[in-house]
């Protein structure tokens, strides 16, 4: 409950909507691939693919976001 309250406050105080993780997969032995969406100021959504390198401790490094879809209208992909 406390986490939800903190997350809600962070959303209210943020200028831009946060990126939301939709899917994650491991690519090879040392890479992760994530599908991320973000709501834009005009009510549409942008979709990104994030590729990161995993180091020995399991942490992600050298992440790169690539925009693959922009200005997607909610409900248009169903």
Biopython code that builds the backbone (N, CA, C, O; Angstrom):
import numpy as np
from Bio.PDB.StructureBuilder import StructureBuilder

atoms = [
    (1, "UNK", "N", (0.824, -1.187, 0.000)),
    (1, "UNK", "CA", (0.000, 0.000, 0.000)),
    (1, "UNK", "C", (0.870, 1.255, 0.000)),
    (1, "UNK", "O", (0.587, 2.222, -0.706)),
    (2, "UNK", "N", (1.928, 1.222, 0.799)),
    (2, "UNK", "CA", (2.828, 2.369, 0.879)),
    (2, "UNK", "C", (3.505, 2.600, -0.470)),
    (2, "UNK", "O", (3.685, 3.745, -0.885)),
    (3, "UNK", "N", (3.880, 1.517, -1.154)),
    (3, "UNK", "CA", (4.534, 1.630, -2.457)),
    (3, "UNK", "C", (3.597, 2.262, -3.479)),
    (3, "UNK", "O", (4.027, 3.081, -4.291)),
    (4, "UNK", "N", (2.335, 1.892, -3.444)),
    (4, "UNK", "CA", (1.363, 2.464, -4.380)),
    (4, "UNK", "C", (1.205, 3.957, -4.131)),
    (4, "UNK", "O", (1.122, 4.738, -5.079)),
    (5, "UNK", "N", (1.161, 4.361, -2.869)),
    (5, "UNK", "CA", (1.036, 5.778, -2.535)),
    (5, "UNK", "C", (2.254, 6.567, -3.012)),
    (5, "UNK", "O", (2.108, 7.656, -3.566)),
    (6, "UNK", "N", (3.439, 6.029, -2.801)),
    (6, "UNK", "CA", (4.656, 6.709, -3.262)),
    (6, "UNK", "C", (4.703, 6.801, -4.773)),
    (6, "UNK", "O", (5.113, 7.822, -5.327)),
    (7, "UNK", "N", (4.284, 5.735, -5.444)),
    (7, "UNK", "CA", (4.270, 5.735, -6.905)),
    (7, "UNK", "C", (3.275, 6.771, -7.425)),
    (7, "UNK", "O", (3.561, 7.471, -8.396)),
    (8, "UNK", "N", (2.116, 6.872, -6.787)),
    (8, "UNK", "CA", (1.110, 7.855, -7.192)),
    (8, "UNK", "C", (1.622, 9.279, -7.028)),
    (8, "UNK", "O", (1.401, 10.126, -7.894)),
    (9, "UNK", "N", (2.303, 9.543, -5.922)),
    (9, "UNK", "CA", (2.866, 10.875, -5.704)),
    (9, "UNK", "C", (3.940, 11.199, -6.729)),
    (9, "UNK", "O", (4.031, 12.333, -7.199)),
    (10, "UNK", "N", (4.735, 10.228, -7.071)),
    (10, "UNK", "CA", (5.775, 10.447, -8.076)),
    (10, "UNK", "C", (5.153, 10.775, -9.431)),
    (10, "UNK", "O", (5.664, 11.622, -10.164)),
    (11, "UNK", "N", (4.057, 10.108, -9.759)),
    (11, "UNK", "CA", (3.383, 10.388, -11.022)),
    (11, "UNK", "C", (2.792, 11.789, -11.047)),
    (11, "UNK", "O", (2.854, 12.472, -12.069)),
    (12, "UNK", "N", (2.226, 12.216, -9.944)),
    (12, "UNK", "CA", (1.632, 13.545, -9.890)),
    (12, "UNK", "C", (2.681, 14.642, -10.008)),
    (12, "UNK", "O", (2.415, 15.694, -10.591)),
    (13, "UNK", "N", (3.863, 14.409, -9.465)),
    (13, "UNK", "CA", (4.898, 15.423, -9.481)),
    (13, "UNK", "C", (5.760, 15.416, -10.733)),
    (13, "UNK", "O", (6.540, 16.344, -10.947)),
    (14, "UNK", "N", (5.636, 14.409, -11.544)),
    (14, "UNK", "CA", (6.488, 14.290, -12.729)),
    (14, "UNK", "C", (5.940, 15.132, -13.871)),
    (14, "UNK", "O", (4.728, 15.257, -14.045)),
    (15, "UNK", "N", (6.848, 15.705, -14.642)),
    (15, "UNK", "CA", (6.445, 16.485, -15.805)),
    (15, "UNK", "C", (6.044, 15.575, -16.955)),
    (15, "UNK", "O", (5.109, 15.883, -17.694)),
    (16, "UNK", "N", (6.734, 14.477, -17.111)),
    (16, "UNK", "CA", (6.487, 13.549, -18.199)),
    (16, "UNK", "C", (6.097, 12.196, -17.628)),
    (16, "UNK", "O", (6.570, 11.801, -16.563)),
    (17, "UNK", "N", (5.244, 11.501, -18.331)),
    (17, "UNK", "CA", (4.825, 10.173, -17.876)),
    (17, "UNK", "C", (6.014, 9.232, -17.850)),
    (17, "UNK", "O", (6.918, 9.341, -18.678)),
    (18, "UNK", "N", (6.014, 8.299, -16.893)),
    (18, "UNK", "CA", (7.126, 7.347, -16.830)),
    (18, "UNK", "C", (7.014, 6.312, -17.948)),
    (18, "UNK", "O", (5.942, 6.089, -18.512)),
    (19, "UNK", "N", (8.129, 5.701, -18.244)),
    (19, "UNK", "CA", (8.125, 4.603, -19.198)),
    (19, "UNK", "C", (7.695, 3.348, -18.458)),
    (19, "UNK", "O", (8.189, 3.072, -17.365)),
    (20, "UNK", "N", (6.782, 2.587, -19.042)),
    (20, "UNK", "CA", (6.206, 1.412, -18.405)),
    (20, "UNK", "C", (6.693, 0.159, -19.131)),
    (20, "UNK", "O", (6.561, 0.044, -20.350)),
    (21, "UNK", "N", (7.254, -0.774, -18.370)),
    (21, "UNK", "CA", (7.755, -2.028, -18.926)),
    (21, "UNK", "C", (6.585, -2.916, -19.316)),
    (21, "UNK", "O", (5.702, -3.173, -18.498)),
    (22, "UNK", "N", (6.570, -3.388, -20.560)),
    (22, "UNK", "CA", (5.502, -4.250, -21.055)),
    (22, "UNK", "C", (5.988, -5.685, -21.166)),
    (22, "UNK", "O", (5.244, -6.614, -20.849)),
    (23, "UNK", "N", (7.223, -5.883, -21.609)),
    (23, "UNK", "CA", (7.764, -7.229, -21.805)),
    (23, "UNK", "C", (9.280, -7.177, -21.661)),
    (23, "UNK", "O", (9.903, -6.146, -21.917)),
    (24, "UNK", "N", (9.869, -8.302, -21.248)),
    (24, "UNK", "CA", (11.320, -8.409, -21.106)),
    (24, "UNK", "C", (11.744, -9.790, -21.539)),
    (24, "UNK", "O", (11.035, -10.769, -21.308)),
    (25, "UNK", "N", (12.915, -9.870, -22.176)),
    (25, "UNK", "CA", (13.427, -11.152, -22.643)),
    (25, "UNK", "C", (14.953, -11.104, -22.607)),
    (25, "UNK", "O", (15.557, -10.036, -22.702)),
    (26, "UNK", "N", (15.560, -12.273, -22.471)),
    (26, "UNK", "CA", (17.016, -12.380, -22.531)),
    (26, "UNK", "C", (17.417, -12.716, -23.961)),
    (26, "UNK", "O", (16.841, -13.604, -24.589)),
    (27, "UNK", "N", (18.403, -11.998, -24.461)),
    (27, "UNK", "CA", (18.895, -12.194, -25.813)),
    (27, "UNK", "C", (20.343, -12.625, -25.723)),
    (27, "UNK", "O", (21.211, -11.812, -25.402)),
    (28, "UNK", "N", (20.616, -13.870, -25.995)),
    (28, "UNK", "CA", (21.976, -14.381, -25.861)),
    (28, "UNK", "C", (22.351, -14.538, -24.402)),
    (28, "UNK", "O", (21.481, -14.595, -23.533)),
    (29, "UNK", "N", (23.638, -14.606, -24.133)),
    (29, "UNK", "CA", (24.130, -14.822, -22.772)),
    (29, "UNK", "C", (24.246, -13.555, -21.950)),
    (29, "UNK", "O", (24.223, -13.618, -20.721)),
    (30, "UNK", "N", (24.370, -12.403, -22.600)),
    (30, "UNK", "CA", (24.647, -11.194, -21.819)),
    (30, "UNK", "C", (23.843, -9.969, -22.266)),
    (30, "UNK", "O", (24.330, -8.845, -22.147)),
    (31, "UNK", "N", (22.645, -10.159, -22.769)),
    (31, "UNK", "CA", (21.813, -9.025, -23.193)),
    (31, "UNK", "C", (20.371, -9.216, -22.735)),
    (31, "UNK", "O", (19.876, -10.339, -22.642)),
    (32, "UNK", "N", (19.712, -8.101, -22.453)),
    (32, "UNK", "CA", (18.274, -8.109, -22.205)),
    (32, "UNK", "C", (17.602, -7.189, -23.209)),
    (32, "UNK", "O", (18.179, -6.191, -23.640)),
    (33, "UNK", "N", (16.391, -7.530, -23.571)),
    (33, "UNK", "CA", (15.580, -6.721, -24.465)),
    (33, "UNK", "C", (14.260, -6.441, -23.763)),
    (33, "UNK", "O", (13.610, -7.361, -23.265)),
    (34, "UNK", "N", (13.859, -5.169, -23.722)),
    (34, "UNK", "CA", (12.624, -4.776, -23.053)),
    (34, "UNK", "C", (11.755, -3.974, -24.004)),
    (34, "UNK", "O", (12.257, -3.178, -24.798)),
    (35, "UNK", "N", (10.447, -4.188, -23.918)),
    (35, "UNK", "CA", (9.475, -3.398, -24.657)),
    (35, "UNK", "C", (8.848, -2.429, -23.668)),
    (35, "UNK", "O", (8.323, -2.843, -22.634)),
    (36, "UNK", "N", (8.903, -1.139, -23.984)),
    (36, "UNK", "CA", (8.494, -0.086, -23.054)),
    (36, "UNK", "C", (7.537, 0.864, -23.761)),
    (36, "UNK", "O", (7.746, 1.207, -24.925)),
    (37, "UNK", "N", (6.473, 1.294, -23.051)),
    (37, "UNK", "CA", (5.578, 2.310, -23.609)),
    (37, "UNK", "C", (5.599, 3.544, -22.712)),
    (37, "UNK", "O", (5.880, 3.458, -21.516)),
    (38, "UNK", "N", (5.299, 4.683, -23.311)),
    (38, "UNK", "CA", (5.245, 5.943, -22.571)),
    (38, "UNK", "C", (4.129, 6.800, -23.151)),
    (38, "UNK", "O", (4.029, 6.968, -24.367)),
    (39, "UNK", "N", (3.288, 7.343, -22.264)),
    (39, "UNK", "CA", (2.201, 8.216, -22.695)),
    (39, "UNK", "C", (2.767, 9.597, -22.980)),
    (39, "UNK", "O", (3.566, 10.120, -22.203)),
    (40, "UNK", "N", (2.355, 10.181, -24.087)),
    (40, "UNK", "CA", (2.818, 11.510, -24.464)),
    (40, "UNK", "C", (1.857, 12.566, -23.927)),
    (40, "UNK", "O", (0.797, 12.233, -23.396)),
    (41, "UNK", "N", (2.222, 13.818, -24.063)),
    (41, "UNK", "CA", (1.406, 14.910, -23.531)),
    (41, "UNK", "C", (0.082, 15.064, -24.271)),
    (41, "UNK", "O", (-0.870, 15.604, -23.707)),
    (42, "UNK", "N", (-0.005, 14.604, -25.520)),
    (42, "UNK", "CA", (-1.258, 14.734, -26.273)),
    (42, "UNK", "C", (-2.164, 13.505, -26.158)),
    (42, "UNK", "O", (-3.165, 13.409, -26.869)),
    (43, "UNK", "N", (-1.820, 12.563, -25.267)),
    (43, "UNK", "CA", (-2.687, 11.410, -25.010)),
    (43, "UNK", "C", (-2.401, 10.187, -25.848)),
    (43, "UNK", "O", (-3.076, 9.168, -25.696)),
    (44, "UNK", "N", (-1.420, 10.257, -26.728)),
    (44, "UNK", "CA", (-1.033, 9.083, -27.505)),
    (44, "UNK", "C", (0.126, 8.380, -26.793)),
    (44, "UNK", "O", (0.593, 8.840, -25.751)),
    (45, "UNK", "N", (0.582, 7.271, -27.360)),
    (45, "UNK", "CA", (1.651, 6.495, -26.744)),
    (45, "UNK", "C", (2.818, 6.308, -27.701)),
    (45, "UNK", "O", (2.638, 6.190, -28.913)),
    (46, "UNK", "N", (4.025, 6.283, -27.128)),
    (46, "UNK", "CA", (5.236, 5.935, -27.876)),
    (46, "UNK", "C", (5.718, 4.583, -27.365)),
    (46, "UNK", "O", (5.595, 4.284, -26.177)),
    (47, "UNK", "N", (6.263, 3.771, -28.259)),
    (47, "UNK", "CA", (6.770, 2.444, -27.903)),
    (47, "UNK", "C", (8.267, 2.400, -28.189)),
    (47, "UNK", "O", (8.723, 2.796, -29.262)),
    (48, "UNK", "N", (9.019, 1.912, -27.208)),
    (48, "UNK", "CA", (10.477, 1.829, -27.307)),
    (48, "UNK", "C", (10.934, 0.389, -27.111)),
    (48, "UNK", "O", (10.266, -0.402, -26.445)),
    (49, "UNK", "N", (12.083, 0.061, -27.701)),
    (49, "UNK", "CA", (12.788, -1.179, -27.399)),
    (49, "UNK", "C", (14.081, -0.769, -26.707)),
    (49, "UNK", "O", (14.844, 0.040, -27.235)),
    (50, "UNK", "N", (14.327, -1.333, -25.518)),
    (50, "UNK", "CA", (15.537, -1.038, -24.753)),
    (50, "UNK", "C", (16.410, -2.299, -24.743)),
    (50, "UNK", "O", (15.964, -3.368, -24.328)),
    (51, "UNK", "N", (17.646, -2.162, -25.202)),
    (51, "UNK", "CA", (18.614, -3.265, -25.197)),
    (51, "UNK", "C", (19.724, -2.905, -24.220)),
    (51, "UNK", "O", (20.314, -1.828, -24.309)),
    (52, "UNK", "N", (20.009, -3.826, -23.274)),
    (52, "UNK", "CA", (21.033, -3.600, -22.255)),
    (52, "UNK", "C", (22.016, -4.763, -22.233)),
    (52, "UNK", "O", (21.677, -5.890, -22.596)),
    (53, "UNK", "N", (23.234, -4.473, -21.804)),
    (53, "UNK", "CA", (24.253, -5.496, -21.600)),
    (53, "UNK", "C", (24.259, -5.883, -20.129)),
    (53, "UNK", "O", (24.235, -5.018, -19.254)),
    (54, "UNK", "N", (24.291, -7.191, -19.857)),
    (54, "UNK", "CA", (24.374, -7.685, -18.484)),
    (54, "UNK", "C", (25.834, -7.905, -18.114)),
    (54, "UNK", "O", (26.607, -8.448, -18.904)),
    (55, "UNK", "N", (26.213, -7.474, -16.893)),
    (55, "UNK", "CA", (27.559, -7.746, -16.408)),
    (55, "UNK", "C", (27.506, -8.930, -15.443)),
    (55, "UNK", "O", (26.425, -9.457, -15.175)),
    (56, "UNK", "N", (28.640, -9.349, -14.925)),
    (56, "UNK", "CA", (28.745, -10.556, -14.107)),
    (56, "UNK", "C", (27.843, -10.536, -12.873)),
    (56, "UNK", "O", (27.383, -11.590, -12.434)),
    (57, "UNK", "N", (27.584, -9.361, -12.310)),
    (57, "UNK", "CA", (26.757, -9.261, -11.106)),
    (57, "UNK", "C", (25.262, -9.268, -11.407)),
    (57, "UNK", "O", (24.449, -9.257, -10.482)),
    (58, "UNK", "N", (24.886, -9.285, -12.680)),
    (58, "UNK", "CA", (23.481, -9.285, -13.064)),
    (58, "UNK", "C", (22.908, -7.905, -13.301)),
    (58, "UNK", "O", (21.730, -7.773, -13.632)),
    (59, "UNK", "N", (23.724, -6.870, -13.139)),
    (59, "UNK", "CA", (23.261, -5.505, -13.380)),
    (59, "UNK", "C", (23.290, -5.200, -14.867)),
    (59, "UNK", "O", (24.081, -5.764, -15.622)),
    (60, "UNK", "N", (22.404, -4.287, -15.270)),
    (60, "UNK", "CA", (22.344, -3.873, -16.671)),
    (60, "UNK", "C", (23.212, -2.640, -16.886)),
    (60, "UNK", "O", (23.205, -1.716, -16.072)),
    (61, "UNK", "N", (23.948, -2.630, -17.970)),
    (61, "UNK", "CA", (24.817, -1.497, -18.342)),
    (61, "UNK", "C", (24.620, -1.182, -19.816)),
    (61, "UNK", "O", (24.099, -2.002, -20.571)),
    (62, "UNK", "N", (25.035, -0.006, -20.215)),
    (62, "UNK", "CA", (25.040, 0.418, -21.610)),
    (62, "UNK", "C", (23.684, 0.200, -22.276)),
    (62, "UNK", "O", (23.610, -0.385, -23.356)),
    (63, "UNK", "N", (22.615, 0.666, -21.640)),
    (63, "UNK", "CA", (21.273, 0.527, -22.189)),
    (63, "UNK", "C", (21.039, 1.573, -23.285)),
    (63, "UNK", "O", (21.474, 2.719, -23.176)),
    (64, "UNK", "N", (20.350, 1.152, -24.329)),
    (64, "UNK", "CA", (20.016, 2.050, -25.428)),
    (64, "UNK", "C", (18.540, 1.883, -25.772)),
    (64, "UNK", "O", (18.076, 0.772, -26.031)),
    (65, "UNK", "N", (17.800, 3.005, -25.773)),
    (65, "UNK", "CA", (16.386, 2.999, -26.142)),
    (65, "UNK", "C", (16.251, 3.365, -27.617)),
    (65, "UNK", "O", (16.904, 4.289, -28.102)),
    (66, "UNK", "N", (15.394, 2.626, -28.322)),
    (66, "UNK", "CA", (15.110, 2.901, -29.720)),
    (66, "UNK", "C", (13.606, 3.068, -29.885)),
    (66, "UNK", "O", (12.842, 2.166, -29.539)),
    (67, "UNK", "N", (13.177, 4.200, -30.404)),
    (67, "UNK", "CA", (11.767, 4.455, -30.651)),
    (67, "UNK", "C", (11.325, 3.640, -31.860)),
    (67, "UNK", "O", (11.894, 3.780, -32.942)),
    (68, "UNK", "N", (10.307, 2.783, -31.685)),
    (68, "UNK", "CA", (9.842, 1.951, -32.796)),
    (68, "UNK", "C", (8.452, 2.346, -33.279)),
    (68, "UNK", "O", (8.138, 2.140, -34.451)),
    (69, "UNK", "N", (7.609, 2.909, -32.412)),
    (69, "UNK", "CA", (6.291, 3.426, -32.794)),
    (69, "UNK", "C", (6.066, 4.734, -32.063)),
    (69, "UNK", "O", (6.403, 4.855, -30.885)),
    (70, "UNK", "N", (5.499, 5.716, -32.751)),
    (70, "UNK", "CA", (5.212, 6.980, -32.085)),
    (70, "UNK", "C", (3.786, 7.421, -32.394)),
    (70, "UNK", "O", (3.227, 7.102, -33.443)),
    (71, "UNK", "N", (3.218, 8.159, -31.453)),
    (71, "UNK", "CA", (1.881, 8.722, -31.595)),
    (71, "UNK", "C", (0.817, 7.665, -31.878)),
    (71, "UNK", "O", (-0.019, 7.845, -32.764)),
    (72, "UNK", "N", (0.846, 6.574, -31.135)),
    (72, "UNK", "CA", (-0.144, 5.512, -31.279)),
    (72, "UNK", "C", (-1.384, 5.893, -30.487)),
    (72, "UNK", "O", (-1.297, 6.192, -29.296)),
    (73, "UNK", "N", (-2.526, 5.885, -31.138)),
    (73, "UNK", "CA", (-3.790, 6.222, -30.496)),
    (73, "UNK", "C", (-4.262, 5.036, -29.651)),
    (73, "UNK", "O", (-4.274, 3.906, -30.138)),
    (74, "UNK", "N", (-4.650, 5.272, -28.396)),
    (74, "UNK", "CA", (-5.141, 4.164, -27.556)),
    (74, "UNK", "C", (-6.340, 3.472, -28.213)),
    (74, "UNK", "O", (-7.258, 4.128, -28.706)),
    (75, "UNK", "N", (-6.314, 2.150, -28.210)),
    (75, "UNK", "CA", (-7.401, 1.373, -28.807)),
    (75, "UNK", "C", (-7.226, 1.071, -30.275)),
    (75, "UNK", "O", (-7.976, 0.262, -30.821)),
    (76, "UNK", "N", (-6.266, 1.691, -30.934)),
    (76, "UNK", "CA", (-6.105, 1.479, -32.377)),
    (76, "UNK", "C", (-5.371, 0.182, -32.707)),
    (76, "UNK", "O", (-5.373, -0.249, -33.859)),
    (77, "UNK", "N", (-4.749, -0.438, -31.720)),
    (77, "UNK", "CA", (-3.985, -1.657, -31.993)),
    (77, "UNK", "C", (-4.720, -2.910, -31.544)),
    (77, "UNK", "O", (-4.158, -4.002, -31.619)),
    (78, "UNK", "N", (-5.954, -2.787, -31.083)),
    (78, "UNK", "CA", (-6.705, -3.949, -30.617)),
    (78, "UNK", "C", (-7.509, -4.565, -31.721)),
    (78, "UNK", "O", (-8.203, -5.557, -31.500)),
]
sb = StructureBuilder()
sb.init_structure("model")
sb.init_model(0)
sb.init_chain("A")
sb.init_seg("    ")
for serial, (resi, resn, name, xyz) in enumerate(atoms, 1):
    if name == "N":
        sb.init_residue(resn, " ", resi, " ")
    sb.init_atom(name, np.array(xyz, "f"), 0.0, 1.0, " ", f" {name:<3s}", serial, name[0])
structure = sb.get_structure()
